[in-house]
């Protein structure tokens, strides 16, 4: 004859085990979902950072540094003339650089 009323010790243990197992499974699913979202956000942030770095790299390169303050105009013109004589600078490049120096 089956027992009626409150569950016995075995019934209580079985119910507790089912509840604990369900809670563990749900907790694990929630944790995995949260970790997935966090990883996706981190990947998006890395992609945005890489895109920003690429955009900065594509911007115009910085202008070459100005000649040292101690170097006078004559020395700069002599260097340009030497480069022109050596064939490093064409006539047009030499004229443009000289005009830039002379202002």
C-alpha positions in Angstrom: 0.0 0.0 0.0 1.5 3.4 -1.0 2.3 5.9 1.6 0.2 9.1 1.6 0.9 12.5 3.1 4.3 14.1 3.4 7.1 12.6 1.4 9.6 10.5 3.3 13.3 11.1 3.6 14.0 9.6 0.1 11.3 11.7 -1.5 12.7 14.9 0.1 16.2 14.0 -1.0 15.1 13.3 -4.6 13.1 16.5 -4.8 16.2 18.4 -3.5 18.4 16.8 -6.0 16.1 17.7 -8.9 15.9 21.3 -7.7 19.6 21.6 -7.2 20.3 20.0 -10.7 17.9 22.4 -12.4 19.3 25.4 -10.6 22.9 24.4 -11.6 21.8 23.9 -15.2 20.1 27.3 -15.4 23.0 29.0 -13.7 25.4 27.5 -16.1 23.3 28.6 -19.1 23.0 32.1 -17.8 26.8 32.3 -17.1 27.6 31.0 -20.6 25.2 33.6 -22.2 26.7 36.4 -20.2 30.3 35.3 -21.1 29.3 35.2 -24.8 27.9 38.7 -24.6 31.0 40.0 -22.9 33.3 38.4 -25.4 31.2 39.8 -28.3 31.4 43.3 -26.7 35.2 42.9 -26.3 35.6 41.8 -29.9 33.6 44.8 -31.1 35.7 47.1 -29.0 38.9 45.6 -30.4 37.6 46.0 -34.0 36.6 49.6 -33.3 40.1 50.3 -31.9 41.7 48.7 -34.9 39.5 50.7 -37.3 40.5 53.9 -35.4 44.2 53.1 -35.6 43.8 52.3 -39.4 42.1 55.6 -39.9 44.8 57.5 -38.1 47.4 55.7 -40.1 45.7 56.8 -43.3 45.6 60.4 -42.3 48.2 62.7 -43.9 51.7 61.9 -42.6 53.2 64.5 -40.3 55.3 67.2 -41.9 59.0 66.6 -41.8 60.6 68.3 -38.8 61.8 71.8 -39.3 65.6 72.4 -39.6 67.3 73.0 -36.3 67.3 76.5 -35.1 71.0 76.8 -35.1 71.3 76.0 -38.8 71.2 79.1 -41.0 69.7 79.6 -44.4 73.0 79.5 -46.2 73.8 76.0 -44.9 70.4 74.8 -46.0 70.8 76.2 -49.4 74.2 74.6 -49.7 72.7 71.2 -48.8 70.0 71.6 -51.4 72.6 72.6 -54.0 74.7 69.6 -53.1 71.6 67.3 -53.5 70.8 69.0 -56.8 74.4 68.5 -58.1 74.4 64.9 -57.0 71.3 64.3 -59.0 69.1 63.5 -56.1 66.8 66.5 -56.7 65.5 67.4 -60.1 65.5 71.0 -61.3 61.8 71.4 -60.4 62.3 69.9 -56.9 65.4 72.1 -56.3 63.5 75.2 -57.4 60.5 74.4 -55.2 62.7 73.6 -52.1 64.7 76.8 -52.6 61.5 78.9 -52.9 60.2 77.3 -49.8 63.4 78.2 -47.9 63.5 81.7 -49.2 59.8 82.1 -48.4 
